[in-house]
Amino acid sequence: MHNPSTVLVGGSLTGTMPNPDLSATAYIESQAFGKRSAPALNPITGIGISGSLGVISATSITDSGLTSSRVPYASAGGLLVDTANLTWNNGTDTLTSGQTFFANGPDPAGLTVHDTTFGSDGVFQTTGGSITLGSTGSSPVRVVQNNVEVFKILPTRNISLGYSGDLSIGNIDRIQVSGITPGSSAIGIGSYSNDAVGAGIEFGKSRAGAVGPNTIIVQSGDAIGTITAYGAGGGSPNYEIATQIGFEVDGIPGVSNNMPGRIIFRTSPSGTQILTEALRLSQDQSAKFSGTVISTKARADTSYSLQVPLTGFSITIGNNVYTLILNPAGALATGTITMPAAPVDGQVVRITSSQNITLLTVSPNAGQTISNAPTAFNVNLTGSQGYEFIYNLSGTTWFRLQ
């Protein structure tokens, strides 16, 4: 090494104390690149050589492509890094806010991160803003643990666990979970808070036409969410719909604290894959079965109301009461019974008494009529021990059955 010039052919360049620096007028000549040359760096001024290993400190590198404090690309050794920036051999790029780092080259190409602060763990970290991880092409983004794929983000922007492409089950779902063992295709949701709140799945629906918080009101009959089951039928389509649970708006919603809802259970009859309503649970808590109700246990009326009235009593039957039982201590002279205020179409009400009631009044509620209302209870006469009525909603009339 000498000044004004030094020729270095092979080997390494080492500074000699006490003045190990190349002066501002010095240069390095190589057979591969000529005078004032170095791989991916031309010209060079003020490069400091320090330490026994001859480490280049990037403190004053300037030319048209490399500005102050930028670090050149080293074709044989990878990337040279200073405390401020990171540059590779693509012309002018430097990692700064808003720019992207990527790796090119033959497989396996990629980025290895190591931070001794967290042991052997690799860490991506930002002190502000966000970190973007993705692919600019049609290839998926894969997350791998111990050389085994955990999940991938497909070009369709769907997330797939256990399968390389979009599953052909119903709609192309945003999150897909698949496997060949019972546990590998299941979703577990747990809650461990020290309170009465458990884990849950929540659906939301708005008519806004755009994603985000909004107040565009839904309408009666709108589907809020569905849970649908498909089975492989061996034909086309590959998966055929079998059953569904639907959550829907059941009435006109209000601005606040008013969202009537219903749950509808649907099944596909044999020979079809067309969903048919089997059970409807309406906003008034009534249940409507479309098929035959078959019970494997003895019939039980758990809604009955047992009353111990005095003479002159007045009782209104509750909307959810099927049987009203009067059990006074003795015979009564008078009493009044009023039918439910908000019955549904086809609702049945029964009334019975353990004692005689000389003058009984059975009245409809507001806006209703009653056909052939009884006027007394006489437990000694056949047919007077109890009365039964059925309600017709369109005619707002209670019809006596017995």
C-alpha positions as CSV (number, residue, x, y, z in Angstrom):
1,M,0.0,0.0,0.0
2,H,1.3,3.4,-0.9
3,N,0.2,6.9,-1.9
4,P,-0.8,8.1,-4.5
5,S,-1.7,4.6,-5.7
6,T,-1.7,1.0,-4.6
7,V,-2.1,-2.1,-6.8
8,L,-3.7,-5.1,-5.2
9,V,-3.9,-8.4,-7.1
10,G,-5.8,-11.1,-5.0
11,G,-5.3,-11.5,-1.3
12,S,-6.6,-8.9,1.1
13,L,-6.0,-5.2,2.0
14,T,-4.9,-4.5,5.5
15,G,-4.2,-1.1,7.1
16,T,-1.0,-0.4,9.0
17,M,-1.0,1.6,12.1
18,P,-0.7,4.4,13.1
19,N,-2.4,5.7,9.8
20,P,-4.4,2.8,8.4
21,D,-6.7,5.0,6.3
22,L,-6.7,5.4,2.6
23,S,-6.3,9.1,1.9
24,A,-8.9,11.0,-0.1
25,T,-6.6,10.9,-3.1
26,A,-5.9,7.2,-2.9
27,Y,-7.6,4.5,-4.9
28,I,-7.8,0.7,-5.3
29,E,-6.9,-1.0,-8.5
30,S,-8.0,-4.5,-9.3
31,Q,-7.5,-6.6,-12.4
32,A,-11.2,-7.3,-12.7
33,F,-12.4,-3.8,-12.5
34,G,-9.5,-1.5,-13.3
35,K,-8.4,1.6,-11.5
36,R,-10.6,3.4,-9.0
37,S,-12.8,0.3,-9.0
38,A,-14.4,-2.1,-6.6
39,P,-17.3,-4.5,-7.0
40,A,-20.5,-2.4,-7.1
41,L,-18.6,0.8,-6.0
42,N,-17.0,3.5,-8.1
43,P,-15.3,5.8,-7.3
44,I,-14.2,5.5,-3.7
45,T,-13.1,8.3,-1.4
46,G,-12.3,8.4,2.2
47,I,-12.8,4.7,3.1
48,G,-11.4,3.9,6.6
49,I,-9.7,0.6,7.2
50,S,-9.7,-0.4,10.9
51,G,-9.0,-3.5,13.0
52,S,-6.9,-6.5,12.3
53,L,-9.6,-8.0,10.1
54,G,-9.7,-5.0,7.8
55,V,-13.4,-4.1,8.3
56,I,-14.7,-1.3,6.0
57,S,-16.5,1.4,7.9
58,A,-19.1,3.0,5.7
59,T,-18.8,6.6,6.8
60,S,-18.1,8.6,3.6
61,I,-19.1,6.7,0.4
62,T,-20.3,9.0,-2.3
63,D,-21.0,8.8,-6.0
64,S,-24.0,9.2,-8.3
65,G,-25.6,5.9,-7.1
66,L,-24.4,5.8,-3.5
67,T,-25.1,8.7,-1.2
68,S,-23.6,9.4,2.3
69,S,-24.1,6.6,4.8
70,R,-25.4,4.1,2.2
71,V,-23.8,0.7,2.2
72,P,-22.7,-1.1,-1.0
73,Y,-23.6,-4.6,-2.1
74,A,-20.9,-7.2,-1.7
75,S,-21.4,-9.8,-4.5
76,A,-19.5,-12.6,-2.8
77,G,-20.4,-12.0,0.8
78,G,-23.9,-10.8,0.9
79,L,-24.9,-7.5,2.4
80,L,-22.7,-5.0,4.2
81,V,-24.7,-3.2,6.9
82,D,-24.1,0.0,8.9
83,T,-26.3,1.3,11.7
84,A,-28.5,3.4,9.4
85,N,-29.3,1.7,6.1
86,L,-29.3,-1.5,4.1
87,T,-28.5,-1.7,0.3
88,W,-28.3,-4.5,-2.2
89,N,-27.1,-4.7,-5.8
90,N,-30.2,-3.5,-7.6
91,G,-28.9,0.0,-8.5
92,T,-30.1,2.5,-6.0
93,D,-32.4,0.9,-3.5
94,T,-32.0,1.5,0.2
95,L,-34.3,0.2,3.0
96,T,-36.2,3.3,4.3
97,S,-39.7,3.9,5.4
98,G,-42.3,2.7,2.9
99,Q,-39.9,0.6,0.9
100,T,-39.9,-3.2,0.5
101,F,-37.2,-5.8,1.1
102,F,-37.2,-8.9,-1.0
103,A,-34.8,-11.7,-1.9
104,N,-34.1,-12.9,-5.5
105,G,-32.1,-15.9,-6.7
106,P,-32.4,-19.6,-7.1
107,D,-34.0,-21.8,-4.4
108,P,-33.6,-21.6,-1.5
109,A,-33.9,-17.8,-1.6
110,G,-35.1,-15.9,1.4
111,L,-34.4,-13.8,4.4
112,T,-33.0,-15.2,7.7
113,V,-33.5,-13.1,10.8
114,H,-31.5,-13.6,14.0
115,D,-31.6,-11.6,17.1
116,T,-29.5,-12.7,20.1
117,T,-31.7,-10.6,22.4
118,F,-34.4,-13.3,22.0
119,G,-32.1,-16.3,21.9
120,S,-32.3,-18.1,18.6
121,D,-35.7,-16.6,17.7
122,G,-36.1,-14.6,14.5
123,V,-37.8,-11.3,15.0
124,F,-39.4,-8.7,12.7
125,Q,-40.0,-5.6,14.7
126,T,-41.1,-2.0,14.1
127,T,-41.2,0.9,16.6
128,G,-43.9,2.6,14.6
129,G,-46.2,2.0,11.7
130,S,-46.8,-1.5,10.3
131,I,-45.0,-4.4,8.8
132,T,-46.2,-5.8,5.5
133,L,-45.5,-9.4,4.5
134,G,-46.7,-10.6,1.2
135,S,-46.2,-11.6,-2.4
136,T,-46.5,-9.4,-5.5
137,G,-47.1,-12.3,-7.8
138,S,-49.5,-15.2,-8.0
139,S,-47.6,-17.4,-5.6
140,P,-49.0,-18.0,-2.1
141,V,-47.4,-16.7,1.1
142,R,-46.5,-19.7,3.3
143,V,-45.9,-19.9,7.0
144,V,-43.7,-22.9,8.0
145,Q,-42.7,-24.3,11.3
146,N,-40.1,-27.0,11.7
147,N,-40.1,-27.4,7.8
148,V,-43.9,-28.2,8.0
149,E,-46.4,-25.8,6.5
150,V,-48.7,-24.3,9.1
151,F,-50.9,-22.3,6.7
152,K,-50.7,-20.3,3.6
153,I,-52.4,-17.2,2.1
154,L,-53.6,-18.1,-1.4
155,P,-53.5,-15.8,-4.4
156,T,-57.3,-15.4,-3.9
157,R,-56.4,-13.9,-0.5
158,N,-58.0,-16.8,1.3
159,I,-56.3,-18.5,4.2
160,S,-55.8,-22.2,3.9
161,L,-54.8,-24.6,6.7
162,G,-53.9,-28.1,5.5
163,Y,-54.6,-27.8,1.8
164,S,-52.7,-26.1,-1.1
165,G,-55.7,-24.7,-3.0
166,D,-59.3,-23.4,-2.7
167,L,-61.7,-26.1,-1.4
168,S,-64.7,-26.7,-3.6
169,I,-67.1,-26.8,-0.6
170,G,-70.0,-24.4,-1.1
171,N,-68.7,-20.8,-1.4
172,I,-64.9,-20.2,-1.6
173,D,-64.4,-19.4,2.1
174,R,-62.0,-16.9,3.4
175,I,-60.6,-19.3,6.0
176,Q,-60.4,-23.0,5.1
177,V,-59.3,-25.8,7.5
178,S,-58.8,-29.3,6.1
179,G,-57.1,-32.6,7.3
180,I,-57.3,-36.4,7.2
181,T,-57.5,-36.9,11.0
182,P,-60.4,-35.8,13.3
183,G,-58.3,-33.3,15.1
184,S,-56.6,-31.8,12.1
185,S,-59.9,-30.5,10.6
186,A,-61.5,-29.0,13.7
187,I,-61.7,-25.5,15.1
188,G,-61.4,-25.0,18.9
189,I,-62.4,-21.9,20.7
190,G,-61.8,-21.5,24.4
191,S,-62.4,-18.9,27.1
192,Y,-60.5,-18.8,30.4
193,S,-61.6,-15.5,31.9
194,N,-62.7,-15.5,35.6
195,D,-66.3,-14.6,34.8
196,A,-69.5,-15.9,33.4
197,V,-68.6,-15.0,29.8
198,G,-67.8,-17.9,27.5
199,A,-66.3,-18.3,24.0
200,G,-68.5,-17.5,21.0
201,I,-69.0,-17.1,17.3
202,E,-70.5,-13.8,16.3
203,F,-72.2,-12.8,13.0
204,G,-72.9,-9.3,11.8
205,K,-75.0,-7.9,9.0
206,S,-75.5,-4.4,7.5
207,R,-76.9,-3.0,4.2
208,A,-74.1,-0.4,4.0
209,G,-72.5,-1.7,0.8
210,A,-69.0,-1.0,2.3
211,V,-66.9,-2.7,4.9
212,G,-66.7,-1.0,8.3
213,P,-68.8,0.4,11.1
214,N,-72.1,1.8,9.9
215,T,-75.7,2.2,10.8
216,I,-77.5,1.2,7.5
217,I,-80.4,-0.8,8.9
218,V,-81.3,-4.3,8.0
219,Q,-84.7,-5.4,6.9
220,S,-87.1,-8.2,8.0
221,G,-86.1,-11.5,6.4
222,D,-82.4,-10.5,6.0
223,A,-80.0,-13.4,6.8
224,I,-77.6,-12.3,9.5
225,G,-75.5,-15.5,9.4
226,T,-75.6,-19.1,8.5
227,I,-73.9,-22.4,9.4
228,T,-74.1,-24.8,6.5
229,A,-73.0,-28.5,6.2
230,Y,-72.0,-30.2,2.9
231,G,-71.2,-33.8,2.1
232,A,-69.3,-35.4,-0.8
233,G,-71.8,-37.1,-3.1
234,G,-69.4,-38.4,-5.6
235,G,-70.8,-36.4,-8.5
236,S,-71.0,-32.8,-9.6
237,P,-71.0,-30.6,-7.7
238,N,-68.3,-32.3,-5.6
239,Y,-70.0,-31.3,-2.3
240,E,-73.8,-31.2,-1.9
241,I,-75.6,-29.2,0.7
242,A,-77.2,-31.2,3.5
243,T,-78.3,-29.0,6.4
244,Q,-78.2,-25.4,7.5
245,I,-78.9,-23.2,10.5
246,G,-80.0,-19.7,9.6
247,F,-80.1,-16.6,11.7
248,E,-82.5,-14.0,10.3
249,V,-84.2,-10.7,11.1
250,D,-87.8,-11.5,12.1
251,G,-89.7,-8.2,12.0
252,I,-89.0,-4.5,11.5
253,P,-85.9,-3.5,13.4
254,G,-85.7,-0.1,15.2
255,V,-83.0,2.5,15.6
256,S,-81.9,1.2,19.0
257,N,-82.6,-1.8,21.2
258,N,-84.9,-3.4,18.7
259,M,-83.6,-6.3,16.6
260,P,-86.2,-9.1,16.3
261,G,-84.7,-12.3,15.3
262,R,-85.5,-15.9,14.4
263,I,-83.5,-19.2,14.0
264,I,-84.4,-21.5,11.1
265,F,-83.3,-25.1,10.8
266,R,-83.3,-26.5,7.3
267,T,-82.6,-30.0,5.9
268,S,-82.3,-31.5,2.5
269,P,-85.0,-34.3,2.0
270,S,-83.8,-37.6,0.5
271,G,-83.3,-37.4,-3.2
272,T,-82.5,-33.7,-3.3
273,Q,-80.0,-31.2,-2.2
274,I,-82.6,-28.4,-1.8
275,L,-82.9,-27.0,1.7
276,T,-86.4,-27.2,3.2
277,E,-87.4,-25.5,6.5
278,A,-87.8,-28.0,9.3
279,L,-88.1,-25.9,12.4
280,R,-88.6,-22.1,13.0
281,L,-88.0,-20.4,16.3
282,S,-89.6,-17.0,16.0
283,Q,-89.0,-13.7,17.8
284,D,-92.0,-14.4,20.1
285,Q,-90.3,-17.6,21.3
286,S,-92.8,-19.8,19.5
287,A,-91.6,-22.9,17.7
288,K,-93.0,-24.2,14.4
289,F,-92.3,-27.7,13.2
290,S,-92.8,-28.4,9.5
291,G,-92.9,-32.2,9.9
292,T,-94.3,-34.7,12.4
293,V,-93.1,-34.2,16.0
294,I,-92.1,-37.5,17.5
295,S,-91.4,-37.6,21.2
296,T,-89.4,-40.4,22.8
297,K,-90.6,-39.4,26.3
298,A,-94.0,-39.0,28.0
299,R,-95.8,-35.7,27.1
300,A,-95.3,-33.0,29.7
301,D,-96.8,-29.5,29.9
302,T,-94.1,-27.5,31.7
303,S,-95.9,-24.2,31.0
304,Y,-99.0,-24.8,33.2
305,S,-100.0,-22.2,35.7
306,L,-101.5,-23.3,39.1
307,Q,-103.7,-20.7,40.9
308,V,-105.5,-20.7,44.2
309,P,-108.1,-18.0,43.7
310,L,-110.8,-16.5,46.0
311,T,-114.3,-15.7,45.0
312,G,-114.5,-12.7,42.7
313,F,-111.0,-13.5,41.2
314,S,-109.7,-12.0,37.9
315,I,-106.9,-13.9,36.2
316,T,-105.3,-13.2,32.8
317,I,-103.7,-16.2,31.1
318,G,-100.1,-15.7,30.2
319,N,-99.0,-15.7,26.5
320,N,-96.8,-18.8,27.1
321,V,-99.3,-20.7,29.3
322,Y,-100.9,-23.8,27.8
323,T,-102.9,-25.0,30.9
324,L,-104.5,-22.8,33.6
325,I,-105.4,-24.9,36.7
326,L,-107.7,-23.3,39.4
327,N,-107.5,-25.0,42.8
328,P,-109.5,-23.0,45.3
329,A,-110.1,-24.1,48.8
330,G,-113.8,-24.4,48.2
331,A,-116.6,-23.6,45.8
332,L,-116.6,-20.0,44.4
333,A,-119.5,-17.8,43.6
334,T,-117.9,-15.7,40.8
335,G,-114.7,-15.3,38.8
336,T,-113.2,-13.9,35.6
337,I,-110.6,-15.4,33.2
338,T,-109.1,-13.3,30.4
339,M,-107.5,-15.0,27.4
340,P,-103.8,-14.3,26.5
341,A,-103.0,-10.8,25.1
342,A,-100.7,-11.8,22.2
343,P,-101.5,-15.3,21.0
344,V,-100.0,-16.8,17.8
345,D,-102.0,-18.5,15.1
346,G,-103.1,-22.0,16.3
347,Q,-102.3,-21.4,19.9
348,V,-104.2,-23.7,22.3
349,V,-105.3,-22.8,25.9
350,R,-106.9,-25.2,28.4
351,I,-108.7,-24.2,31.6
352,T,-109.7,-26.6,34.5
353,S,-110.9,-26.2,38.1
354,S,-111.0,-28.5,41.1
355,Q,-114.1,-26.8,42.6
356,N,-117.4,-25.5,41.4
357,I,-117.7,-21.9,40.2
358,T,-121.3,-20.7,40.0
359,L,-120.8,-17.8,37.7
360,L,-117.7,-17.9,35.5
361,T,-116.8,-15.2,32.9
362,V,-114.3,-16.2,30.1
363,S,-113.4,-13.0,28.2
364,P,-111.3,-12.3,25.1
365,N,-108.4,-9.9,25.4
366,A,-108.4,-6.5,23.6
367,G,-109.1,-6.9,19.9
368,Q,-110.3,-10.5,20.2
369,T,-113.6,-12.4,20.2
370,I,-114.5,-15.7,21.8
371,S,-116.9,-18.3,20.5
372,N,-119.2,-20.2,22.8
373,A,-117.6,-19.1,26.1
374,P,-118.5,-21.2,29.2
375,T,-120.4,-19.6,32.0
376,A,-119.7,-21.9,35.0
377,F,-117.7,-24.8,36.3
378,N,-119.6,-27.8,37.7
379,V,-117.2,-30.6,38.5
380,N,-120.1,-33.0,39.0
381,L,-121.2,-32.8,35.4
382,T,-119.4,-34.6,32.6
383,G,-117.8,-32.0,30.2
384,S,-117.6,-29.2,32.8
385,Q,-114.3,-30.3,34.4
386,G,-112.3,-28.4,31.8
387,Y,-112.4,-26.2,28.7
388,E,-110.1,-25.9,25.7
389,F,-109.8,-23.2,23.0
390,I,-107.8,-22.6,19.8
391,Y,-106.9,-19.2,18.4
392,N,-107.4,-18.1,14.7
393,L,-105.0,-15.2,14.1
394,S,-106.6,-13.9,10.8
395,G,-110.0,-13.7,12.5
396,T,-108.7,-12.8,16.0
397,T,-111.1,-15.4,17.4
398,W,-110.9,-18.0,20.1
399,F,-112.8,-21.1,19.1
400,R,-114.0,-23.5,21.9
401,L,-112.9,-27.2,21.4
402,Q,-114.6,-28.6,24.5
